[in-house]
Amino acid sequence: MYVIRRSTHNPLLVPVPDYSWQSLGTFNGCPVEKDGTVHLLYRAMGRSNALSNSSNQLSSIGKAISSDGEHFRGWERFLVPDTEWDCFGCEDPRVTRFEGKYYIFYTAISEMPPRAEGIRVGVAVSSDLKTVEEKHLITPFNAKAMALFPERIRGKVAVLFSMDTDRPPEPVKMMLVACDEISDLWDAGFWESWKKGSERDRITGIVRRKEDHVEVGAPPLKTKEGWLMIYSYIQDYYRGMEKRTVGIEGVLLDSEDPRKIIGRTKGPILTPEEVYERYGMVPDVVFPSGTLLSSDGRLDIYYGGADTTCAKASLNLDDLLGAMMPERRSSFVKRSPGNPLLEKNPEHAWEAKAAFNPAAVEIGKKIHILYRAMSRDNTSSMGYAMSRDGMTLSEVSDTPAYLPRESFEMKPPGSSVNSGCEDARLTKIGRTIYMTYTAYDGAHNTRVALSKISAGDFAAKRWGKWSIPVLLTPPHVNEKNLCIFPKKIRGKYMILHRIDPVICADFAKDLSRPEVTRCIEVMGPRPGTWDSRKIGIAAPPLETKEGWLLIYHGVSRSKTYRLGAALLDRKDPTKLLARTEDPILEPVEEYEKVGQEHNVVFSCGAVIRGKDLFVYYGGADQVVCAAQLPLMRLLRILKPKNL
């Protein structure tokens, strides 16, 4: 798992109207360090030639410098279109220092309007990043995005590039080419010979679906695990602009044979969310173009926003590598070896169909669990179980802990539609346990109800002591996933709830009848990710020294339910500090993949005990399960020191 943070100084470069050559765009920047200074080479787009018949804007390569990688100055036009093969534009530079010189590979445009045959790769060579000593055409065929490895691999010069990028519906090919000397790359005879057996150099497995598109992003970065390539991944590329999701992903290539993939991110590292990513010359684009690695392990990813600006986002490299390696991913969460802990019980009519979605609260040294129990006629009530060690059940009650009793949670007699009391969440404040749950009569909108009981009565299982439930949410809105913070925030009780598809906050002066009237947005879905469809609260937030830890569920486009973690500000929990880019738990086991709803892990309860976080969840809307996570490691991921 890992988190990513955009620079607070974004966008780092914006178009400059007073400089005609970069008046429309300054984007897709690739950084390189030289003598303690960051040199950023970027695509600069200017206004079209007023005397030309073409309305197309002309791209050249600009350069700016910075002492901190964020505040840039000294713009200058570094590389201009001045040859027959790049006369209509120099685009998207990728710079690598290799054997004493800087090689700037770029997309060379030789025809306007552009055709595939006129979109190729060129290179400029510089010894000092001040002057260009030579330029060469590289590919005699359609290609883009060439990036040079910074050192030889098995004695060979190696490059990555994207081939056949502009021949839809021809699928793009990501290629790795090795040669004896770098000058071979601008030898037409080398490429003529190479193309005869080019398929052997194709990196397969990058594209997950035939509708998608990829392009090489930043130059490869050497890590202890292998070569890291940050690249562009476009979901539904061939279905039209309005259907596409443009994202940044990562792949780990074998150190000795970079044609082999040894790890990859499970989805986007970054997708367009900010204004400078969503609006520009080409809306909704984040395009990776370069990286820098700091001495403390921070990886800075430079990218273009909406084909208009340069921006930067940072993450912890070790965390990213851990998320890319399957064996390290699986070691983070420890499922209970006894999973599923609880299943339906045909001998009890009230839980004969399913037992799932547990809530949890710790009283004394016992973890008390209320789970959603479903009868054969689809009536939901609450069952009770208890754990002493957090991962196994020490007690399971034969009788319900809470039953539907009000009209807003009871269906008409004889009906078999879903109804009842669903998905409880428990909060202990002082000596009182507050339970919020989804109340549903099978006919009207789902609403959230509140009942309470003393901690003593709860621990003693005196279920007749539950208070009469009151409704917290308005009748005209479908509401679920509501919980109460375990302590006041600035003198008021804070409530989290979900109005599709976002998590909201509200505040109440007291808890006698804390009706929800506002949706103060805290966090929402992210396009193209595992939580792109909608999100919701899992367990009530848990207080830690780093902030409020919120476990939440996310639903993907394929309707798979996963769990993620977010960190909210301790003093103002409406402020989101961080959230995991990948899930902490997802359906893997059979009991999570097959049930009433396939591919679901759904939590309503979590407990911190010592150095561990225990998460209780339902598998496939059918069974009760438990998982254990290292708390301090999770908090370090959410709030790394180097970001």
N, C-alpha and C positions, 0 to 999 in steps of 0.2 A: 504494500500500500504506500501511497505517497500523496502529497498535496502539491499544488502549484499556485504560485502567487504572481500576479501581474505587477509590474513596476508601478509605483505610485506616480512616477514621472511620465507614464505613457500618455499620448504617443511621444516617442523620443525625437522623431523627425516628422515634420509636416511640410506640405508644399509651401513654397516661398514665391508669392506673386511677383516680387521685384526681380526674380531671376527667371527669365523666360524658359530656360532649359529644365527647370524643376518647378514650374508654376502650377502643374496639375497633380503631380505625384512624387513622393519620395518614399519608396517602399522596398520590401524584400532585401533588407540589409544583411550583409555577411561580415562579421567582425574578425579581425586578426590583431594580435598584440605584437608590438614592436617597441623595444626599449621603454617598457612601462606605459606606453600609450596605446589606446584602443583605436585602430583605424577601421572605420565602418565604410565598406563599399556598398552602394545601394543603387537600385534602379531609379533614375530620375526621368520623369516624363514632362515634356514641355508642350507648348502650344504648337499646332500644325503650321507649316509654312504657308503664309498668306498667298504666295505666288504659285503654290502647287495645286494641282487638280485633286489631290488626295486630302481628305479631311482627317486622316489618321494622325494621331500625335506621335512624336518622335521620342524614342527612349535612348538615353545614354547612361553611362555609369558615373555616378557622383561619389565623392569621398568626403568624410567628415572625421574629426578626431575628438577624443575624449580622454580624460584622466581617470574617470570612474565607470565608463561604459554606459552612462545614462545621459549625461549632459554633453551634447555635441556642439562643436563650433568649427569654423574654418571650412565651410562648404566649398568644394571646387569640382569642376567637371574633369573627371579623371580619364575617361575613355569615351571617345566619340565615334559615331558611325562614319567611317571614311574609306571603306574598301568596297569592292563590288559585292562581297558576300555578307556585309553587315550594314549596307548603305541605308536600310530602312529601320535600323534599330539595334541597340545593344541592350539586352535585358538580363535581369536576375543573375548577378555575379555570385560566384562561389570561389573564395580565395583560400589557398593553402600554401603555407611555407614548406618548401620541399628542396632539400639539398642546396640550401643557401639562396634560393630565389623564391619569389612569390608568383604563383600561377593563378591567374584570374580566369576561370572558365565562365562563359556566358552564352546566352541564347542569341544567335546572330540571325537577323531578318534581312533577306535579300530581295524580297518581292512584296509589292503592295498593290492590291490587297494580298495578304499572305496566303500562300498555299503550303501544303505539307512539305513539298520539295524545297521551299525557300526558308524553312525553319530548321536551323542546324546549330551545331555547337562551334563556338570559336574560343580562342584563348589569347590572353595578353600576358606578357612576361615582364616582371619588374624586379630589379635588385634592391630597390630602396623605397618602394611605394610612393615615389615622387614622380618618376617618369616611366613611360612604357617603352621598353626597348625593342620589343617585337610582338607581332600579332600573327596568328595563324588560324586558318579554317581547319577544324578537326574532322567532323563527320561529313562525308559526302552524301549522307542520307538524312531523313527526318529524325531529329533527336533534340532533346533538351536536358537541362539540369545535370550537367556533368560535374562530378566532384572528385577531387584527387585525394587518395590516401596520403597522409603526411609522412609515411615511411614505406620502404620497400617491403613486400610480402613474399617470403621465400626468394628473395633476390630480384623480384620483379616490381616494376612500376605498375600501380593498379588504379583504376578509376571506376566509379559507378556512374551510370547515366540512365535516362529514360528514353526508350526507343519507340518509334511509331506513336508518338504522343498526339499527333494531329491527323490521324487517319480513321476517324470513327466510321463504322463500328469496330474497326480493327482494335483488339485489346492492346493496351500499352504494355511494353516489356521492360522490366528492370534488369539491366545488364551489368556484369562485372567483367572488365577487360584488363588483361595483364600484358605488358610488353617489356622488352629488354631495356630500352632507353626512352626517356620522355619524348624525345624528338620523333619516335615512331608514331606518336599520336597525331602528328600532322603530316604523316606520310600516306598519301592516297593508296599506295600499293599495299601498305599494312592493312588498311581497312578492306580493300578488295579481297585479300586473302582471308581476313578474319570472318567476313560475312558468310563464307562457304560453310563454316561450322559454328555459326554464332549461337545456335540453340544450346550448345554445351555451357555457355556463359550466362545463361538466363537464370535469375534468382526466382525460383518458384515458391508459391505459398504466401506471397505478400498480399495478393488480392483475395479477399474472403468470398466475394460474390461477383458474378460476371457483370452485374450492373455497376460495379464500382470502378474507380480510377485511382492510380497512384502516381506520384512523381518524387524523384529524389529531392531531398530537402537540403539539410546542412551537410558539409563535408564530414566524413566519418571521424569519430572520436574514439581513440584507443582507451579501453577500460580494463580492469583486472579480469572481467568476465568475457571480453570479446570486443569487437568493433560495434560501437553504437551509432546507428543512423537514425536521425530524426527526419521524418519525411511527411509529405502531404498525402492524406487519404480522403478521397471524396466519395461519400456514399451516394448511390443512385445517380451517378454522373450522367448516364445515358438516358435518364428519364426527364431531362429538362431542368432549367435553372431553378424553378420554383420547388422542385422535389429534392434538390441536392442538399447534403450536409457536408460542409468542408471542415476538415479537422486536421490536427497534427497528431501523429502517432510515432512510435519508436520501435525499432527492430534491432536485435542483437545478433551479429554475424560472427561466425567462428574466426578466431584469431589467425589460424593458419590457412583456412580456406573460406573466405568470406562469401562464397556462394551458398554456404550452409547456414540456415537460420537455427539459432539455438535458444532464442527467446524473443518475446515481443509483448507489447502492451495489448491488453484484451480489448481495447477500444481507444477513443481519442484521449490524448493528454490535454487538449485544448480545443474548444469549438467557439464560434463567434457568439459573444454575449455582450461585450461592451459597445458603446456607441461608435467608437473608432474602428471596430471590427464589423459592425453591422451596416454602417452607412459610408459610402464612398463611391469611387468610380465603378467598382464591382462589389455590390453589397454582399454581406455575410461570407467573408473570406478571412481565414487566418492561414498564412502560408509560411512555413518554416524555411529559413534561408541561412542560418548560421548559429553556432554555439560558442560559448566560452566556459571553461571550467576553472573555478577558483581553487586556491590552495586548501580551503576548508571543505571542499566537496560540493560546493554549490554549482549547479549547472544552469547557466543562463541561456535561454532559447530566444534568439532574435527572429522576428517574424513580421510579415507585412499584414497590415490591417485594411481590408476592403480595397486592396490595390491602390492605396492612397498614402498610408503612413507607415513608419517603422515603429515597432513596439518590442517589448521584452517581457518575458515571464521566467520565473526561476523555480527550481525544485532541488531536492536533495538527491544527488546521483545514486548513492547507495540504496535509498528507498525505491527509486525508479528501477534499478537493476533487480532488486528483490521482487518487485511486482512483475518483472518480465520473465523471471526464471520459475518454471512450474513447480519445482521442488521447494523453492523458498516461499512461494505463495501459499502452498498447502500447509507449511509448517507454522504459519502465524496463528491460525485458529485451531483449537483442539476441541473436536466434537466429543461429547460424552460417549464412552465405549458402550454404554447401555442404551443409546438412542435406537428407536424412539423410547422415551421414558414412560410414555402413557399412550394407550390406544383406546379405541372405542370398546365399550363393555356391553355386549348384547344382553347380559343379565340385568342391566339397569336401563329401563326404558328411556330415561332422560338423557343418556349418553350412548345409546345403542348405535348411532350412525357415525359419530366422530367426536374426537377430543383434541382440541388444538388451540393456538393463539394464547399462550399463557401470560398472565401478569405476575409480578413478583414484588414482595416487600420483605425486608428483614426486620424481625422483632426478636430481641435477645440474640441468641446464637442460632436461630432457625430462619430459614428462608421459606416464607409462606407463598404458595402459588395458587392463583385462581385461573382456571382455564375455561375456555368456551366449550361447552358440551352441547351436542346436537342430538335430538331425538329423531326417530324415523319419520315423524311428520314435520321435520325441519324447524322445530322450536328450539331456540338456543337458551341455555341457562348457564350458571357458573358452577363448576366442580372445584374441589379443593384437594391440594396435595402439599406435602412439606418435604424439604430437604435439609439435612444437617451439613453435608459437605459441599453442596452446590451443584454436584454433577450426578447424583443419584437420588432417588426418592426414598424417604424413610417412612412416609405415610401417605395413603390415598384414601379419601373418604368415600363411603358408600352412598352418601346422600348429598344432594346439591347444597351449595353454600348460598346460592341466590337464585330466585326464580322470578319470571315475569309476573307482575301483579297489577300493573296499571294499564289503562286502555291503550295508551300510546305504544305499548310493547306486546300487545296480545292480538292475535288474529281471530277471525270469526270461527266459532266451533265447526269442526268438520273440515276445515281448510288445511291444506298441506303446503301453503306458500311459506317462504322463509319469514320468521318473525322471532321476537324475543329480545334477550339481553346478550349483546355480542361484544367481544374484544374489550375486556375491562383493562383499565390502567389504574394503578394504586399509588397513592401519595400519602406518606406519613408526615403530618405536621403536628408537632407536640405529641399529645397522647391520642390523636384522632387519625383514623385511616379514611381518606376520601377516595371513593371509587367513581371514576367516570366510565361510561360505557355507551355503546351504540344501542339506542332503543328503536325498535322497528315493529310496526304492526302489519307489515306485508302489503299495505295499500298506499300509504303516504310517504313523504320524504323521510329518509333516515335522520334521526336527531340524536343528540347526546344528552344523557341523563346523569344526575349526580346523586349518590347515596353515601352515607357515612356511618361509621361505627367506631367505638372506642378500640384502641389497640389491645386492651385487655380482653374485651369480648371477642375480638377477631382471633386472637391467639388461642382463646378457649373454645373457639368454634360455636359461640352463642349466636347463631345466624338470625335468630328472631329479633336481634337488637339493631338490625339495619334500619336506618331512617327511611321514611317515605321518599321515594326518588322525586326529584324536580328536574324539569327540562331546562337546559342551558342555551340551546340554540333555537333560532327562529324557525317557524314552520315552512317558510317558503324556500329554504335552502337545504340541499342534501349536505349534511355535516357528519363527519366521522373523525376519529383520531384526535380526540381532545384530551389534554392532560393539564394538571396543575403543578406548578413549581413547588418544591418542598419548603421554600422559605420566601418571605416577602422581598420584593424588589422595589427599593425606594418607597417603602411604606405601603405597597399594594401587592395583592396576589396576582402573579402573572400566569396567564393561560396560553397554551399553545393549542391551535386547532388547525384543521385542514379544510379549506374550500378549494375544490379541484381547480387547478392542479398544484396549488402552492400551500406551504405551511405559513400560518399567520399567528399573530400574537394579539392579546387583549389584556386588559387589567381590570381588577375588581377590588372594591374597598373591603368587602367581606365575603365569606363563603356561604352565607345563608341561602342566597340564590344568585350566584354570579353569572348573570345572563351575558352571552357573547353578543356584542353589538358592532365590533370593529374587526377589520382584517388589516393588521399592520404586517405587511409582507416581510418575512424573515428569509426565506429561501424558496426557490422554485426549481422546476426541471431544467436540465441542461440538454441542448439539442444534440442528437446523434450519440448519446451516451447510454449507459445502463439504467439511468434514471430520467430518461427523456420524455416519458409519457406522463407521469405524475409522481409525486412524492408524498409521504405522510409520516407522522410521528410513529416511532416504535414505543420505546419505554419513556416515561417521564425523565427529564434531564437530571443528570447526576453532577453534583458539585465536586470539582477538583481544583487543585491549586492553579491550574492553567486556564480554568474557565469552566463553563457548563458543558458537559459531554452529552451530546444528543445522538442516540442511535435512531436512525430513520430508515424507512423502506423506500425503495425506488422501483418503478415499473418501466420496463423497456418497451420498445416498439413491438417486440414479440410477446408482450404481456408476461414476461418473466419477472418475478418478485425477488429482489435482492436486498441486503442490508448494507447501509453505509454508516459512517460516523462523521459528525460535525462538531465543531467547537464554537460555543457562543461566549460573548464577552461576559465576564463575571459580574460587572456592575450594570451593564446594559445588555441583557440577553437578546434584545431585538437585533443586535449587531452580530453578524456572522464573521467569525475570525478565520475559519478554515473548514473544508470538508474534503473527505477522501475522494480522489479522482476515480478510484476503482472500489468495488464493494469489499466489505470485510467478510461477508458470508453470502454464498449463492448456492442455488440448488445443484448438488453434485451426487448425493446419495439417493438411492432408489426411493426412500421414504420422503424425500424432498421433491422428487420429480414426478411421482405418481400418486394421485389421490383424487379428492373431489375437484380440486383445481391443480392442474399439473404445473410443475416448475415454480414452486412458491416456498420461500422462507419468509415468515412474517412474525415479528416480535411485538409483544406488548409489555415486556418486563425485563429489567436488567438490574443487577446488584453489584456494587463494589465491595469486595471482601479482601482486605490486605492489599497485595500487589496484583490481584486478579480482578477481571471483569467477567461476570457470569451473565450470559445472554440467554434468555428463555424464548423459544420460538415455536411456531407451528410449522410443520412440514406438510406441504401440499394440501392444506386445509383438512388435515386428517389426523395428525398425531402431534404429541407434545415432545419437544426436544430441548437439549441444553448444549451450550458451547462455552468455552473458556478462552479468554484472550489476555495477554500480558498488558496490564493497564499502562504502566510507564512507557512501554514501547509504543503503544497506540498514541499516547499523549505526545511523545517525542516526534512521531510522524506528523501529527496534526500541527505541532508547533516546534519545528526544528530550529535550532539555534542559528543556523547559517542562512536563514531566509529573513 
